[in-house]
Amino acid sequence: MEALLDTLGLAETASLLALEPPGWGANLLRGLANSLQIALGAFGFGLVIGLAGAYGKLYGGPLLRDLLAIYTTVIRAVPELVLILILYYVGSDLINQAAIAMGYGRIEISGVVAGIWVLGVVQGAYATEVLRGAIQAIPPGQLEAARAFGMPPLMTLRRVTIPAMMSFATPGLANLWLIATKDTALLAIVGFSELTLETRQAAGSTRAYFTFFLAAGALYLIVTLFSGAIFARIEKWARRGQPSLREGGR
């Protein structure tokens, strides 16, 4: 009897997670795809902001450094859920007000674009500090040699600064990427159809809360493990030619 019940339980779980209706597996995968799409966009947008912010903090004028300090301090001090609500609703309202002022109607903002914008601004504050620390860790002689060869700033950035700072920045950037994948769950509060919202809808419709939230946790774990493997390869590539910790300790 117990074996029969176990079999029936597995069959019921399999039917709930099936890709074809009435299963909800396709919904979960669609939510995961939306989460990864937003996370990738936000991570990339945050890197652009972070690189510009790091350079501004290191080489900008006093006013720019003060403005960037306010930006990074406020973003890191306010809870991310509150920031998401503020940036989403205030940003949407400002865009629509500007469109109406220019004679256009209200703009329907894509959920994916809004999610990338909101999380990208949050990611940018943390990326600014990660990249600033990585740039400061570059041996000064490398940058001085680039200037001595007459490299313009953009060439120095592309050929010297970014390659040299990658080994220092990769661990921090890996953490930011994982934070981005998890922060997409907060977007459910404004109605984005990402993995957490799809999971809540599936669990609420079937009352199988444990099954669906366990499945969502497994999907997040798979993403984390896969991401860890990718960033480990990136870090190995970035540290090529450098002595390992074991060699350095001899």
N, C-alpha and C positions, 0 to 999 in steps of 0.2 A: 504493500500500500504506500509506504514512504517513497519507494522508488517511482511509483506511478505519480505521486504528487510532485516529486522533483521533476519528473519529465514534463508534466503539465505546466509547472511553473516556468521551466525553460522555454517551452513552446509559447506560452503567453508572452514572456519577455521578448522572444524573437519576433512575434507578431507585432508587438508594440514598436519595436525598433526597425521593422521592415521598411525598405525604401518605397514600396508600393502601398497606396492606401488600402486599409485603414491605418497602416503603420505610419510612424512619425519620423522615421530615419532620414528621409529626404529633407524634411523641415530642419532637422538638426544640422545636416550637412550644409544646407543653404545658409543657415545662421552662422556656421563656422566660416564659410566663404566670405560672408559679409564682414565678420569680425576681422579676418585676416586682411581683407581689402582695406578696411579703415585703419587697421594697425600699421600696415605697410605704408600707406599714404601719410599717416600722422608721424611715423618714425622718420620718413624721408623729409617731410616738411620741418620736423623738429631739428634734424641735422643741419638743414640750411640755416634755420634761425640760430642754432647753437654755434655754428662756425662763424657766422656774422657777429653774434654776440660775444664770442670769445675774443675775436679780433678787436671788437670795439672796446671791450674791457681792458685789453692789454695795450692797445696802441691808439685808442681814441682819445678825444679831448676830455676835459673834466666834465662838461655837461653830458656828453654821451655816456661816459662811465657812470655818472650818477643816475641817469635814466635807466641804464641797463641794470644797475644795482637794485633800483626800485622794482623793476620788472621781475628779476629773479627772486627777490625777497618776497614779494607779494604772492607770486605763483607758488612758491615752495611753502609759504606759511598758511595759505587758505586751503581747506580740504578740497580734494579734487572734485567731489560731487557738487559742491557749491560752485566751483569754478565752471564746471560743465554747464550748470543751469544758467549762470550769469553770461558766459560767452555765447551760449546757444541763443537765448532769448534776446539779449541785448544786441548781439551781432546781427541776428535776423531782423530785428526792428530797425537798426541803423541802416542796413542795406535797403530795406523797403522804403524807409523815409527818403533816402537819397534817390531811389528810383522814382518815387512819386514827385519829388522836387524837380527832377529832370523831365517830367511829363510822361513817364511810363507808369504802367500799372504795377500792382504788387507782384513780386517775384516769388515763384514757388522754388524754394531752395532744396536741392537734392539732399536726402538724408546722408548719403555717403560723403558728399562734399562738406556738409556741415560737421559731420563727425570727424573728418580729417582736419578741418580747420580748428575745431575745439581742442581735440587731443594734441594736435601739432603745436598749438600755442603753449600747452602745458609741458609737452616734451621739450620744447625749445629752451625753457628755463633750466631744466636739468642738464640738457645737452650742452648749454653754454658753460656750465661749471665743469662738466666732464672734459670738454675739449680745451677749456682754458688751462686746466691742470695738466693735460697731456702736452700742450704746446710749451708750457713752462718746464716740463720735464725733458724737453729736447736739449741735448748738449749745446750750449751757446756757440761753440766753435763751428757747428754745421751751418747755422744761419749766418754767422759772420763770414764764412767762406763763400756762401752764396752771394752775399752783398759784395765781397771782394771781386768775384767774377763778373759783377755787373748785372746780375739777374734782376729783372723787374719784379715787383711784388707778386704779381699773379703767377709768374713762372716759379718764383721761390716757393709760393704756396703749393703749386702743383707738383713740383719735382723734389722739394726738400721737406717742407713742413708737414704735409699730409702723410707721405710715406714714413717719416721719422716718428710722428706722433701716434701712428696706428697701434703700435705695440703697447703703448701706455693707455690708449683710449678704448681698446677693444673690450676689456672686461666691463668697464662702466657702460659702454654702449650695448653690450649684451644684456645687462640688467635693465636698461631703458627699453629695449625691445620687448622683453618679457613683461615689463610694466605696461607697455602699450597694448599688448594682447589681452591683458587682464582688465585694463581700464575701459576697453570696449564694452565690458559688461555694465559699466555705469551709464552707458548711453541708452540702456533700456528704459531709463526713467523719462526720457523724452521721446520714446516710441520707436527707436531704431530696431529693425528686425535683425538683431545680431543673435549670437548663440544663446545668451542667457534669456532673452525675451522669448525666443522660439522654445526653449526648454520649459519656461514657466507656462507658456500656452499649452504645450503638449501635456505637461503634468496636471494642469488645471482641468483639461478636457477629459483625461483618463483617470485622474486620481492616483496615478502611479508615480508619486513624487520621488520615491527612492530610486526607481529604475531610471528615470530621465535625468535626474541631477547626477546620479552616478555615471551615466553615459556622457553627460556634459563634462564632468570632471575628468573622465578618461580622455576625451578629445583635447582638453586643455593640457593634460599631461603629455599626450603625444606631440602636440605642438612644442611644448617646452623641451622635450628630449630631442626632437629633430632640430630645434633652434640651437640647443646646446652643442650638438655635433657640428653644425654649420659654423658657429662662432669659434669653436675650438680649432677648426681648420683655418679660419681667417686669422686667428691669433698666431697659429703656427706659421702661416705665411708671413705675417707682419714681423715675426721675430726671426725670420731667416737671416743667417749670418751673425746673429747675436749669440753670446755664450749663454748656455742654459744655467739654471739655478744650481744644478749639481756641479757643473764645471766651474761656476763662479765661486763655489764654496771650497774648492780645493786650494 
